[in-house]
Amino acid sequence: MTDDVEVDFGDDGLVPAVAQDADSGEVLMLAYVSPAALERTRETGRAHYYSRSRDELWEKGATSGHTQEVQEIRVDCDADTLLYLVDQAGGACHTGHRSCFYRTIDGENVGEQVFDPDAVYE
């Protein structure tokens, strides 16, 4: 039997979480997680995050239907960053791309757009 790792949520009560495709290893997105978001993720098996701009807990895909089923949660060596290994339904990015990392620093589009955001977020 193992004990849960105590996550260091720091002064602001949030940790970054990277969502990675469990099968392909593709990095899909980065968001922030509060203790409540981590608890909901563990309870439901679906990724929950904390929106700093809206100041609220949110479930990935609640609006778009592009959910993340969490297969495993890993914590880094300092216990201040999480890695969600997920099965991504549809696109992870609100721009319609499969991954939020769809362009290079030079502005080249290297990612796949998998849905029309105007149709989803009307």
BELHU-V276674 format. One record per helix or strand of 3 or more residues. SS is the DSSP state (~ for helix, > for strand). FROM is the first residue (numbers start at 1). TO is the last residue. If there is no record, write none. Layout:
ss=SS from=FROM to=TO
ss=SS from=FROM to=TO
//
This chain:
ss=> from=15 to=21
ss=> from=27 to=33
ss=~ from=35 to=44
ss=> from=48 to=51
ss=> from=56 to=59
ss=> from=68 to=75
ss=> from=81 to=88
ss=~ from=117 to=120
//
